[in-house]
Amino acid sequence: MLKPQDMVILLKLALEPVRSWSYNQLAYELRMSASEVHKGVGRLDHARLFNKQTKRPHRRACEEFLVHGVKYAFAPDIGPVTRGVPTGFAAPVLSHPLSSESAEMEAYVWPHPEGLVRGAALTPLFPAAVEAARHDESLYAALALLDAMRIGRARERSLAEKMLLETLRRAAE
């Protein structure tokens, strides 16, 4: 059974240009242990989202699951207003395309002591993902888009889906 941290691993690998990687290197970049990454890759392979031989995600299956499955498999957990790192439509990747509506929307944040934005707390897919995203702009954007697809209304979900698919396809070229 897939775990939320597997989506972080999947996104990281899908966003990377084709390169050789090790479990230790990926673990360091994702702020996970090497055994967590190894088990996650195994679960992704078992779910047919990843090919262990090529060490790359199955692009079409990955896109399909991220767009249609994640919001059901990993339902959002929303908490009280707190300080944190903006996600969903409050994140920089979506705040500009939706700026005309942003005043009426409540901001969502991943709770973090160094965060500068106040908003409703959205539990990240994996706690270490916040720290990994703070050091990897493309991973941050992808996770924020995924959150927008999990919590947004139809317009935000549609825009986030389009932007995430464009990002993943660009990375696959």
C-alpha positions in Angstrom: 0.0 0.0 0.0 1.3 3.4 -1.0 2.2 5.9 1.8 2.1 9.7 1.5 5.9 10.0 1.5 5.9 7.9 -1.6 4.3 10.8 -3.5 7.2 13.1 -2.4 9.7 10.5 -3.7 7.7 10.1 -7.0 7.5 13.8 -7.6 11.2 14.3 -6.9 12.2 11.6 -9.3 9.6 12.8 -12.0 10.9 16.3 -11.8 14.6 15.4 -12.1 16.3 15.2 -15.4 17.5 11.8 -16.3 20.5 11.3 -13.9 21.9 8.5 -11.9 21.0 8.7 -8.2 21.5 6.7 -5.1 19.2 6.0 -2.3 21.5 7.9 0.1 21.6 10.9 -2.2 17.8 10.9 -2.6 17.3 10.4 1.1 19.5 13.4 1.9 17.7 15.6 -0.6 14.3 14.6 0.7 15.2 14.7 4.4 14.3 11.0 4.8 16.3 7.9 5.7 17.8 5.8 2.9 15.6 2.8 4.1 12.5 5.0 3.8 13.4 5.9 0.3 14.2 2.3 -0.6 10.9 1.1 0.8 9.0 3.9 -1.0 10.6 3.1 -4.3 9.6 -0.5 -3.8 6.0 0.5 -3.1 6.0 2.7 -6.2 7.4 -0.1 -8.3 4.7 -2.5 -6.9 2.0 0.0 -7.7 3.4 0.2 -11.3 4.2 3.9 -10.9 8.0 3.4 -11.1 10.4 1.2 -13.1 13.2 -0.1 -11.0 15.2 -1.1 -14.1 15.3 2.4 -15.6 15.1 4.0 -12.2 12.4 6.4 -13.6 8.7 6.9 -13.0 6.2 5.5 -15.5 5.2 8.9 -16.8 1.6 8.3 -17.8 0.8 6.2 -14.8 2.4 8.8 -12.6 0.4 11.7 -14.2 -2.8 9.7 -13.9 -2.4 8.9 -10.2 -1.2 12.3 -9.2 -4.2 14.0 -11.0 -6.9 11.5 -10.2 -5.8 9.4 -7.2 -3.9 11.4 -4.7 -6.8 13.6 -3.6 -8.7 10.4 -2.6 -5.8 8.3 -1.3 -4.4 11.1 0.8 -7.2 13.4 1.8 -6.2 16.7 3.3 -6.0 17.2 7.0 -6.8 20.9 7.8 -6.1 22.4 11.2 -6.3 25.8 12.9 -4.7 29.0 11.7 -1.0 29.0 12.2 2.3 30.4 10.8 4.0 28.4 8.1 5.1 27.9 4.5 2.3 28.8 2.0 0.9 25.9 0.0 -1.9 25.3 -2.5 -3.1 28.5 -4.1 -1.2 30.6 -1.5 2.1 29.3 -2.8 4.0 31.5 -5.2 3.5 29.0 -8.1 -0.3 29.6 -8.0 -0.7 33.0 -6.2 -0.1 35.0 -9.4 -2.4 33.2 -11.7 -5.2 33.4 -9.1 -4.3 36.9 -7.7 -7.6 38.4 -8.6 -9.4 35.9 -6.4 -6.7 35.5 -3.7 -8.3 38.2 -1.4 -11.4 36.1 -0.9 -9.6 32.8 -0.5 -8.2 31.6 2.8 -4.5 30.8 2.7 -3.2 27.4 3.5 0.2 26.8 5.1 2.4 23.9 6.1 3.0 24.6 9.8 6.7 25.6 10.2 8.4 27.8 12.9 10.2 29.8 10.3 7.2 30.4 8.1 6.2 34.0 7.3 2.6 33.5 6.3 -0.5 32.9 8.5 -3.2 30.6 7.3 -5.1 27.4 7.9 -2.7 24.6 8.7 -2.6 21.9 6.1 -0.7 18.8 7.2 1.9 18.1 4.5 2.0 14.7 2.8 5.1 13.9 4.8 6.5 16.1 7.6 10.0 16.2 6.1 8.6 17.4 2.8 8.4 20.9 4.1 12.1 21.1 4.8 12.9 19.3 1.5 10.7 21.8 -0.4 12.4 24.8 1.2 15.6 23.6 -0.4 14.2 22.6 -3.8 12.1 25.1 -5.7 10.7 22.7 -8.3 9.7 20.2 -5.6 8.0 23.0 -3.6 6.0 24.1 -6.6 4.9 20.5 -7.4 3.9 19.8 -3.9 2.0 23.1 -3.6 0.2 22.3 -6.9 -0.7 18.8 -5.6 -2.1 20.4 -2.4 -4.2 22.8 -4.6 -5.6 19.7 -6.3 -6.4 18.2 -2.9 -8.0 21.2 -1.3 -9.1 23.6 -4.0 -12.3 24.4 -5.7 -12.9 23.4 -9.3 -11.1 26.3 -10.8 -8.0 26.0 -8.6 -7.9 22.2 -9.1 -8.2 22.6 -12.9 -5.4 25.2 -13.0 -3.2 23.2 -10.7 -3.7 20.0 -12.7 -2.8 21.8 -15.9 0.3 23.4 -14.4 1.5 20.2 -12.7 1.1 18.2 -15.9 3.0 20.8 -17.9 5.8 20.8 -15.3 6.1 17.0 -15.3 6.1 16.8 -19.1 8.7 19.5 -19.4 10.9 17.6 -17.0 10.5 14.4 -19.0 11.8 16.0 -22.2 
